[in-house]
């Protein structure tokens, strides 16, 4: 056995999983860094993106369309939530209010997902142009996972350049450091916060769509000791399935 090729393939497999986690973590970090809010519903937003992507894929028959539709729809949902509920808590000094509100959002979204899509696992197939394998040092490796790695690297560079060089990125950084001064200079700070919250939700939704071909999305996890799924078990199901997927073989049969 080519041990170096085997180790390299496993490292690439880990990078493909890390690319999905990057979209989730990047959105969560942006929201916390700009707004100082720990979005407790971020995992459910990730799951919502997978379901919206599934619906878009079924309706249009295009995986690429679902990559565009899901972040836009979920981002708009996040912006509506921030605009209608979250911004009224900015004057509070305690962080518990944000935690309770976002936890409530997680519960509501979990139940809505269960009502709309049900509890049965749903699947998005890998698009035809990303099916197949490539041979890396005599080791087969799925093409779709290479696509995840390339997309994650491209997104990281794009977000970095956006925050460092673009004027909206400079405004976002300024709001995170001194929102009062930014407001005094005539910038709508509330609009910047709304856009950042929506963008963070959109990144999580994009990660959900990218993960859907690897892990079948489902809205409930039923433990062995219980026959009734809890409302907060949806994100736990996703986490456990992702863990199983990351531990799976990198062979083509396992995508």
Phi and psi restraints in degrees (value plus and minus 20) as a CYANA .aco file:
   2 UNK   PHI    -101.5   -61.5
   2 UNK   PSI      74.6   114.6
   3 UNK   PHI     -86.6   -46.6
   3 UNK   PSI     -56.0   -16.0
   4 UNK   PHI     -84.8   -44.8
   4 UNK   PSI     -62.4   -22.4
   5 UNK   PHI     -84.4   -44.4
   5 UNK   PSI     -58.2   -18.2
   6 UNK   PHI     -84.1   -44.1
   6 UNK   PSI     -65.3   -25.3
   7 UNK   PHI     -85.0   -45.0
   7 UNK   PSI     -60.1   -20.1
   8 UNK   PHI     -83.1   -43.1
   8 UNK   PSI     -61.1   -21.1
   9 UNK   PHI     -83.8   -43.8
   9 UNK   PSI     -59.5   -19.5
  10 UNK   PHI     -87.4   -47.4
  10 UNK   PSI     -56.3   -16.3
  11 UNK   PHI     -85.8   -45.8
  11 UNK   PSI     -61.0   -21.0
  12 UNK   PHI     -85.4   -45.4
  12 UNK   PSI     -56.9   -16.9
  13 UNK   PHI     -81.8   -41.8
  13 UNK   PSI     -61.7   -21.7
  14 UNK   PHI     -86.0   -46.0
  14 UNK   PSI     -57.4   -17.4
  15 UNK   PHI     -84.8   -44.8
  15 UNK   PSI     -55.9   -15.9
  16 UNK   PHI     -85.9   -45.9
  16 UNK   PSI     -58.9   -18.9
  17 UNK   PHI     -88.7   -48.7
  17 UNK   PSI     -57.4   -17.4
  18 UNK   PHI     -85.0   -45.0
  18 UNK   PSI     -49.8    -9.8
  19 UNK   PHI     -84.2   -44.2
  19 UNK   PSI     -60.1   -20.1
  20 UNK   PHI     -86.3   -46.3
  20 UNK   PSI     -64.3   -24.3
  21 UNK   PHI     -84.6   -44.6
  21 UNK   PSI     -48.5    -8.5
  22 UNK   PHI     -82.2   -42.2
  22 UNK   PSI     -63.8   -23.8
  23 UNK   PHI     -83.1   -43.1
  23 UNK   PSI     -58.8   -18.8
  24 UNK   PHI     -87.7   -47.7
  24 UNK   PSI     -70.1   -30.1
  25 UNK   PHI     -86.7   -46.7
  25 UNK   PSI     -57.0   -17.0
  26 UNK   PHI     -84.4   -44.4
  26 UNK   PSI     -63.6   -23.6
  27 UNK   PHI     -83.6   -43.6
  27 UNK   PSI     -62.4   -22.4
  28 UNK   PHI     -85.6   -45.6
  28 UNK   PSI     -58.7   -18.7
  29 UNK   PHI     -88.0   -48.0
  29 UNK   PSI     -60.2   -20.2
  30 UNK   PHI     -82.1   -42.1
  30 UNK   PSI     -64.7   -24.7
  31 UNK   PHI     -83.9   -43.9
  31 UNK   PSI     -64.4   -24.4
  32 UNK   PHI     -90.6   -50.6
  32 UNK   PSI     -59.5   -19.5
  33 UNK   PHI     -87.7   -47.7
  33 UNK   PSI     -56.6   -16.6
  34 UNK   PHI    -108.2   -68.2
  34 UNK   PSI     -62.1   -22.1
  35 UNK   PHI    -126.2   -86.2
  35 UNK   PSI     -28.6    11.4
  36 UNK   PHI      36.9    76.9
  36 UNK   PSI      21.7    61.7
  37 UNK   PHI    -144.3  -104.3
  37 UNK   PSI     106.6   146.6
  38 UNK   PHI    -106.1   -66.1
  38 UNK   PSI      88.7   128.7
  39 UNK   PHI     -99.2   -59.2
  39 UNK   PSI      77.8   117.8
  40 UNK   PHI     -87.4   -47.4
  40 UNK   PSI     -39.3     0.7
  41 UNK   PHI    -111.5   -71.5
  41 UNK   PSI     -12.1    27.9
  42 UNK   PHI     -83.8   -43.8
  42 UNK   PSI     -56.9   -16.9
  43 UNK   PHI     -85.2   -45.2
  43 UNK   PSI     -57.6   -17.6
  44 UNK   PHI     -91.8   -51.8
  44 UNK   PSI     -52.3   -12.3
  45 UNK   PHI     -83.4   -43.4
  45 UNK   PSI     -60.3   -20.3
  46 UNK   PHI     -77.4   -37.4
  46 UNK   PSI     -65.1   -25.1
  47 UNK   PHI     -87.8   -47.8
  47 UNK   PSI     -59.2   -19.2
  48 UNK   PHI     -80.3   -40.3
  48 UNK   PSI     -59.0   -19.0
  49 UNK   PHI     -80.3   -40.3
  49 UNK   PSI     -58.3   -18.3
  50 UNK   PHI     -84.8   -44.8
  50 UNK   PSI     -61.7   -21.7
  51 UNK   PHI     -90.4   -50.4
  51 UNK   PSI     -60.9   -20.9
  52 UNK   PHI     -84.8   -44.8
  52 UNK   PSI     -59.8   -19.8
  53 UNK   PHI     -83.1   -43.1
  53 UNK   PSI     -58.1   -18.1
  54 UNK   PHI     -81.2   -41.2
  54 UNK   PSI     -66.1   -26.1
  55 UNK   PHI     -83.1   -43.1
  55 UNK   PSI     -63.7   -23.7
  56 UNK   PHI     -83.0   -43.0
  56 UNK   PSI     -57.1   -17.1
  57 UNK   PHI     -88.1   -48.1
  57 UNK   PSI     -58.5   -18.5
  58 UNK   PHI     -88.1   -48.1
  58 UNK   PSI     -62.0   -22.0
  59 UNK   PHI     -90.9   -50.9
  59 UNK   PSI     -66.0   -26.0
  60 UNK   PHI    -114.7   -74.7
  60 UNK   PSI     -42.5    -2.5
  61 UNK   PHI      54.8    94.8
  61 UNK   PSI      -6.1    33.9
  62 UNK   PHI    -146.6  -106.6
  62 UNK   PSI     104.3   144.3
  63 UNK   PHI     -90.1   -50.1
  63 UNK   PSI     -55.3   -15.3
  64 UNK   PHI     -85.0   -45.0
  64 UNK   PSI     -56.8   -16.8
  65 UNK   PHI     -84.7   -44.7
  65 UNK   PSI     -59.8   -19.8
  66 UNK   PHI     -85.7   -45.7
  66 UNK   PSI     -50.7   -10.7
  67 UNK   PHI     -85.3   -45.3
  67 UNK   PSI     -46.1    -6.1
  68 UNK   PHI    -111.8   -71.8
  68 UNK   PSI     -61.2   -21.2
  69 UNK   PHI     -90.3   -50.3
  69 UNK   PSI     -66.3   -26.3
  70 UNK   PHI     -79.6   -39.6
  70 UNK   PSI     -69.0   -29.0
  71 UNK   PHI     -81.9   -41.9
  71 UNK   PSI     -56.3   -16.3
  72 UNK   PHI     -86.3   -46.3
  72 UNK   PSI     -67.6   -27.6
  73 UNK   PHI     -85.0   -45.0
  73 UNK   PSI     -68.6   -28.6
  74 UNK   PHI     -88.1   -48.1
  74 UNK   PSI     -55.8   -15.8
  75 UNK   PHI     -81.7   -41.7
  75 UNK   PSI     -60.5   -20.5
  76 UNK   PHI     -86.0   -46.0
  76 UNK   PSI     -57.1   -17.1
  77 UNK   PHI     -82.6   -42.6
  77 UNK   PSI     -63.6   -23.6
  78 UNK   PHI     -83.4   -43.4
  78 UNK   PSI     -61.1   -21.1
  79 UNK   PHI     -84.9   -44.9
  79 UNK   PSI     -59.9   -19.9
  80 UNK   PHI     -84.4   -44.4
  80 UNK   PSI     -59.8   -19.8
  81 UNK   PHI     -84.2   -44.2
  81 UNK   PSI     -64.0   -24.0
  82 UNK   PHI     -85.8   -45.8
  82 UNK   PSI     -59.7   -19.7
  83 UNK   PHI     -90.8   -50.8
  83 UNK   PSI     -57.7   -17.7
  84 UNK   PHI    -108.1   -68.1
  84 UNK   PSI     -52.4   -12.4
  85 UNK   PHI    -143.4  -103.4
  85 UNK   PSI     -69.2   -29.2
  86 UNK   PHI     -88.9   -48.9
  86 UNK   PSI     -58.2   -18.2
  87 UNK   PHI     -87.3   -47.3
  87 UNK   PSI     -38.5     1.5
  88 UNK   PHI     -94.9   -54.9
  88 UNK   PSI     -27.8    12.2
  89 UNK   PHI    -122.5   -82.5
  89 UNK   PSI     -17.8    22.2
  90 UNK   PHI     -84.3   -44.3
  90 UNK   PSI     -45.9    -5.9
  91 UNK   PHI     -97.1   -57.1
  91 UNK   PSI     -31.6     8.4
  92 UNK   PHI     -98.4   -58.4
  92 UNK   PSI     123.2   163.2
  93 UNK   PHI    -108.5   -68.5
  93 UNK   PSI     -45.6    -5.6
  94 UNK   PHI    -104.5   -64.5
  94 UNK   PSI     119.5   159.5
  95 UNK   PHI    -104.2   -64.2
  95 UNK   PSI     -26.8    13.2
  96 UNK   PHI     -85.0   -45.0
  96 UNK   PSI     -49.6    -9.6
  97 UNK   PHI     -84.7   -44.7
  97 UNK   PSI     -61.5   -21.5
  98 UNK   PHI     -84.3   -44.3
  98 UNK   PSI     -61.2   -21.2
  99 UNK   PHI     -83.2   -43.2
  99 UNK   PSI     -65.1   -25.1
 100 UNK   PHI     -85.6   -45.6
 100 UNK   PSI     -60.4   -20.4
 101 UNK   PHI     -87.4   -47.4
 101 UNK   PSI     -64.9   -24.9
 102 UNK   PHI     -90.2   -50.2
 102 UNK   PSI     -50.5   -10.5
 103 UNK   PHI     -85.3   -45.3
 103 UNK   PSI     -60.5   -20.5
 104 UNK   PHI     -82.0   -42.0
 104 UNK   PSI     -58.9   -18.9
 105 UNK   PHI     -81.8   -41.8
 105 UNK   PSI     -59.7   -19.7
 106 UNK   PHI     -81.8   -41.8
 106 UNK   PSI     -62.9   -22.9
 107 UNK   PHI     -85.5   -45.5
 107 UNK   PSI     -64.9   -24.9
 108 UNK   PHI     -83.5   -43.5
 108 UNK   PSI     -65.6   -25.6
 109 UNK   PHI     -84.7   -44.7
 109 UNK   PSI     -58.4   -18.4
 110 UNK   PHI     -80.5   -40.5
 110 UNK   PSI     -64.8   -24.8
 111 UNK   PHI     -90.3   -50.3
 111 UNK   PSI     -56.7   -16.7
 112 UNK   PHI     -84.3   -44.3
 112 UNK   PSI     -61.6   -21.6
 113 UNK   PHI     -82.0   -42.0
 113 UNK   PSI     -61.5   -21.5
 114 UNK   PHI     -85.6   -45.6
 114 UNK   PSI     -58.2   -18.2
 115 UNK   PHI     -90.8   -50.8
 115 UNK   PSI     -58.2   -18.2
 116 UNK   PHI    -101.8   -61.8
 116 UNK   PSI     -67.7   -27.7
 117 UNK   PHI    -124.8   -84.8
 117 UNK   PSI     -29.0    11.0
 118 UNK   PHI      61.5   101.5
 118 UNK   PSI    -192.5  -152.5
 119 UNK   PHI    -129.0   -89.0
 119 UNK   PSI     -21.4    18.6
 120 UNK   PHI     -98.5   -58.5
 120 UNK   PSI     122.6   162.6
 121 UNK   PHI     -82.4   -42.4
 121 UNK   PSI     118.7   158.7
 122 UNK   PHI    -139.5   -99.5
 122 UNK   PSI     132.2   172.2
 123 UNK   PHI    -152.9  -112.9
 123 UNK   PSI     124.8   164.8
 124 UNK   PHI    -133.3   -93.3
 124 UNK   PSI     103.7   143.7
 125 UNK   PHI     -95.5   -55.5
 125 UNK   PSI     131.3   171.3
 126 UNK   PHI     -87.7   -47.7
 126 UNK   PSI     112.2   152.2
 127 UNK   PHI     -79.8   -39.8
 127 UNK   PSI     132.3   172.3
 128 UNK   PHI     -78.8   -38.8
 128 UNK   PSI     -57.9   -17.9
 129 UNK   PHI     -94.5   -54.5
 129 UNK   PSI     -28.5    11.5
 130 UNK   PHI    -130.9   -90.9
 130 UNK   PSI     -14.2    25.8
 131 UNK   PHI     -99.1   -59.1
 131 UNK   PSI     144.2   184.2
 132 UNK   PHI      81.4   121.4
 132 UNK   PSI    -196.1  -156.1
 133 UNK   PHI    -153.7  -113.7
 133 UNK   PSI     142.8   182.8
 134 UNK   PHI    -143.3  -103.3
 134 UNK   PSI     131.8   171.8
 135 UNK   PHI    -119.0   -79.0
 135 UNK   PSI      99.2   139.2
 136 UNK   PHI    -139.4   -99.4
 136 UNK   PSI      88.1   128.1
 137 UNK   PHI      32.5    72.5
 137 UNK   PSI      29.7    69.7
 138 UNK   PHI      47.6    87.6
 138 UNK   PSI      -6.8    33.2
 139 UNK   PHI    -135.5   -95.5
 139 UNK   PSI     108.7   148.7
 140 UNK   PHI     -94.1   -54.1
 140 UNK   PSI     120.7   160.7
 141 UNK   PHI    -161.2  -121.2
 141 UNK   PSI     113.7   153.7
 142 UNK   PHI     -84.0   -44.0
 142 UNK   PSI     117.1   157.1
 143 UNK   PHI     -85.8   -45.8
 143 UNK   PSI     -53.3   -13.3
 144 UNK   PHI     -83.9   -43.9
 144 UNK   PSI     -55.8   -15.8
 145 UNK   PHI     -90.0   -50.0
 145 UNK   PSI     -52.7   -12.7
 146 UNK   PHI     -85.4   -45.4
 146 UNK   PSI     -56.9   -16.9
 147 UNK   PHI     -81.7   -41.7
 147 UNK   PSI     -60.6   -20.6
 148 UNK   PHI     -82.5   -42.5
 148 UNK   PSI     -63.2   -23.2
 149 UNK   PHI     -82.7   -42.7
 149 UNK   PSI     -67.6   -27.6
 150 UNK   PHI     -83.0   -43.0
 150 UNK   PSI     -61.6   -21.6
 151 UNK   PHI     -87.1   -47.1
 151 UNK   PSI     -59.6   -19.6
 152 UNK   PHI     -83.5   -43.5
 152 UNK   PSI     -63.2   -23.2
 153 UNK   PHI     -85.3   -45.3
 153 UNK   PSI     -64.2   -24.2
 154 UNK   PHI     -82.3   -42.3
 154 UNK   PSI     -61.5   -21.5
 155 UNK   PHI     -86.1   -46.1
 155 UNK   PSI     -59.3   -19.3
 156 UNK   PHI     -82.8   -42.8
 156 UNK   PSI     -63.9   -23.9
 157 UNK   PHI     -86.3   -46.3
 157 UNK   PSI     -61.6   -21.6
 158 UNK   PHI     -83.8   -43.8
 158 UNK   PSI     -63.9   -23.9
 159 UNK   PHI     -86.9   -46.9
 159 UNK   PSI     -59.7   -19.7
 160 UNK   PHI     -81.2   -41.2
 160 UNK   PSI     -67.5   -27.5
 161 UNK   PHI     -87.0   -47.0
 161 UNK   PSI     -55.1   -15.1
 162 UNK   PHI     -83.5   -43.5
 162 UNK   PSI     -64.9   -24.9
 163 UNK   PHI     -92.7   -52.7
 163 UNK   PSI     -47.5    -7.5
 164 UNK   PHI    -108.7   -68.7
 164 UNK   PSI     -54.1   -14.1
 165 UNK   PHI    -139.2   -99.2
 165 UNK   PSI     -50.8   -10.8
 166 UNK   PHI     -98.0   -58.0
 166 UNK   PSI     129.4   169.4
 167 UNK   PHI     -82.7   -42.7
 167 UNK   PSI     -63.6   -23.6
 168 UNK   PHI     -79.2   -39.2
 168 UNK   PSI     -56.3   -16.3
 169 UNK   PHI     -84.8   -44.8
 169 UNK   PSI     -58.1   -18.1
 170 UNK   PHI     -85.1   -45.1
 170 UNK   PSI     -58.2   -18.2
 171 UNK   PHI     -84.3   -44.3
 171 UNK   PSI     -59.8   -19.8
 172 UNK   PHI     -82.4   -42.4
 172 UNK   PSI     -64.0   -24.0
 173 UNK   PHI     -86.2   -46.2
 173 UNK   PSI     -57.2   -17.2
 174 UNK   PHI     -86.7   -46.7
 174 UNK   PSI     -60.2   -20.2
 175 UNK   PHI     -83.9   -43.9
 175 UNK   PSI     -56.0   -16.0
 176 UNK   PHI     -87.6   -47.6
 176 UNK   PSI     -47.3    -7.3
 177 UNK   PHI    -115.0   -75.0
 177 UNK   PSI     -62.3   -22.3
 178 UNK   PHI    -171.2  -131.2
 178 UNK   PSI      59.6    99.6
 179 UNK   PHI     -84.8   -44.8
 179 UNK   PSI     -50.8   -10.8
 180 UNK   PHI     -84.7   -44.7
 180 UNK   PSI     -62.8   -22.8
 181 UNK   PHI     -87.3   -47.3
 181 UNK   PSI     -59.7   -19.7
 182 UNK   PHI     -82.8   -42.8
 182 UNK   PSI     -60.6   -20.6
 183 UNK   PHI     -85.6   -45.6
 183 UNK   PSI     -57.6   -17.6
 184 UNK   PHI     -85.9   -45.9
 184 UNK   PSI     -46.8    -6.8
 185 UNK   PHI    -104.1   -64.1
 185 UNK   PSI     -18.1    21.9
 186 UNK   PHI      80.2   120.2
 186 UNK   PSI     -11.6    28.4
 187 UNK   PHI    -111.8   -71.8
 187 UNK   PSI     117.8   157.8
 188 UNK   PHI     -96.7   -56.7
 188 UNK   PSI      77.6   117.6
 189 UNK   PHI     -85.3   -45.3
 189 UNK   PSI     -57.4   -17.4
 190 UNK   PHI     -81.8   -41.8
 190 UNK   PSI     -58.7   -18.7
 191 UNK   PHI     -86.9   -46.9
 191 UNK   PSI     -57.7   -17.7
 192 UNK   PHI     -83.1   -43.1
 192 UNK   PSI     -63.5   -23.5
 193 UNK   PHI     -84.8   -44.8
 193 UNK   PSI     -60.2   -20.2
 194 UNK   PHI     -82.4   -42.4
 194 UNK   PSI     -63.7   -23.7
 195 UNK   PHI     -84.5   -44.5
 195 UNK   PSI     -60.1   -20.1
 196 UNK   PHI     -85.9   -45.9
 196 UNK   PSI     -62.6   -22.6
 197 UNK   PHI     -83.7   -43.7
 197 UNK   PSI     -63.0   -23.0
 198 UNK   PHI     -84.7   -44.7
 198 UNK   PSI     -59.3   -19.3
 199 UNK   PHI     -86.0   -46.0
 199 UNK   PSI     -59.3   -19.3
 200 UNK   PHI     -83.8   -43.8
 200 UNK   PSI     -60.4   -20.4
 201 UNK   PHI     -86.2   -46.2
 201 UNK   PSI     -57.8   -17.8
 202 UNK   PHI     -84.1   -44.1
 202 UNK   PSI     -58.7   -18.7
 203 UNK   PHI     -84.6   -44.6
 203 UNK   PSI     -61.2   -21.2
 204 UNK   PHI     -83.5   -43.5
 204 UNK   PSI     -60.0   -20.0
 205 UNK   PHI     -84.7   -44.7
 205 UNK   PSI     -58.7   -18.7
 206 UNK   PHI     -82.4   -42.4
 206 UNK   PSI     -60.1   -20.1
 207 UNK   PHI     -82.3   -42.3
 207 UNK   PSI     -56.6   -16.6
 208 UNK   PHI     -84.6   -44.6
 208 UNK   PSI     -61.5   -21.5
 209 UNK   PHI     -85.3   -45.3
 209 UNK   PSI     -61.5   -21.5
 210 UNK   PHI     -87.5   -47.5
 210 UNK   PSI     -50.6   -10.6
 211 UNK   PHI    -100.7   -60.7
 211 UNK   PSI     -41.6    -1.6
 212 UNK   PHI     -79.2   -39.2
 212 UNK   PSI     -59.3   -19.3
 213 UNK   PHI     -87.5   -47.5
 213 UNK   PSI     -38.9     1.1
 214 UNK   PHI    -114.0   -74.0
 214 UNK   PSI     -55.8   -15.8
 215 UNK   PHI    -148.0  -108.0
 215 UNK   PSI     103.1   143.1
 216 UNK   PHI     -89.6   -49.6
 216 UNK   PSI     101.1   141.1
 217 UNK   PHI     -89.1   -49.1
 217 UNK   PSI     119.2   159.2
 218 UNK   PHI    -165.9  -125.9
 218 UNK   PSI     132.3   172.3
 219 UNK   PHI    -122.6   -82.6
 219 UNK   PSI      -9.2    30.8
 220 UNK   PHI    -171.4  -131.4
 220 UNK   PSI     127.1   167.1
 221 UNK   PHI    -146.5  -106.5
 221 UNK   PSI     101.6   141.6
 222 UNK   PHI    -125.9   -85.9
 222 UNK   PSI      87.4   127.4
 223 UNK   PHI     -84.0   -44.0
 223 UNK   PSI     140.7   180.7
 224 UNK   PHI     -85.6   -45.6
 224 UNK   PSI     -46.9    -6.9
 225 UNK   PHI    -112.3   -72.3
 225 UNK   PSI     -16.4    23.6
 226 UNK   PHI    -162.0  -122.0
 226 UNK   PSI     124.0   164.0
 227 UNK   PHI    -123.5   -83.5
 227 UNK   PSI     -21.7    18.3
 228 UNK   PHI    -138.0   -98.0
 228 UNK   PSI      94.8   134.8
 229 UNK   PHI     -89.6   -49.6
 229 UNK   PSI     119.0   159.0
 230 UNK   PHI    -104.9   -64.9
 230 UNK   PSI     143.2   183.2
 231 UNK   PHI     -90.4   -50.4
 231 UNK   PSI     -46.6    -6.6
 232 UNK   PHI    -114.8   -74.8
 232 UNK   PSI     -12.3    27.7
 233 UNK   PHI    -104.3   -64.3
 233 UNK   PSI     -28.7    11.3
 234 UNK   PHI     -82.7   -42.7
 234 UNK   PSI     -70.1   -30.1
 235 UNK   PHI     -86.8   -46.8
 235 UNK   PSI     -50.2   -10.2
 236 UNK   PHI     -85.1   -45.1
 236 UNK   PSI     -58.3   -18.3
 237 UNK   PHI     -82.4   -42.4
 237 UNK   PSI     -62.9   -22.9
 238 UNK   PHI     -81.4   -41.4
 238 UNK   PSI     -63.4   -23.4
 239 UNK   PHI     -84.3   -44.3
 239 UNK   PSI     -63.3   -23.3
 240 UNK   PHI     -88.9   -48.9
 240 UNK   PSI     -58.3   -18.3
 241 UNK   PHI     -86.9   -46.9
 241 UNK   PSI     -57.9   -17.9
 242 UNK   PHI     -84.1   -44.1
 242 UNK   PSI     -58.8   -18.8
 243 UNK   PHI     -84.0   -44.0
 243 UNK   PSI     -61.3   -21.3
 244 UNK   PHI     -85.4   -45.4
 244 UNK   PSI     -58.7   -18.7
 245 UNK   PHI     -85.7   -45.7
 245 UNK   PSI     -61.0   -21.0
 246 UNK   PHI     -88.3   -48.3
 246 UNK   PSI     -46.9    -6.9
 247 UNK   PHI    -105.7   -65.7
 247 UNK   PSI     -26.8    13.2
 248 UNK   PHI     -93.9   -53.9
 248 UNK   PSI     146.3   186.3
 249 UNK   PHI     -87.5   -47.5
 249 UNK   PSI     137.0   177.0
 250 UNK   PHI    -112.0   -72.0
 250 UNK   PSI     -10.6    29.4
 251 UNK   PHI     -88.2   -48.2
 251 UNK   PSI     139.1   179.1
 252 UNK   PHI     -78.4   -38.4
 252 UNK   PSI     -50.2   -10.2
 253 UNK   PHI     -85.6   -45.6
 253 UNK   PSI     -43.2    -3.2
 254 UNK   PHI    -121.1   -81.1
 254 UNK   PSI      -5.9    34.1
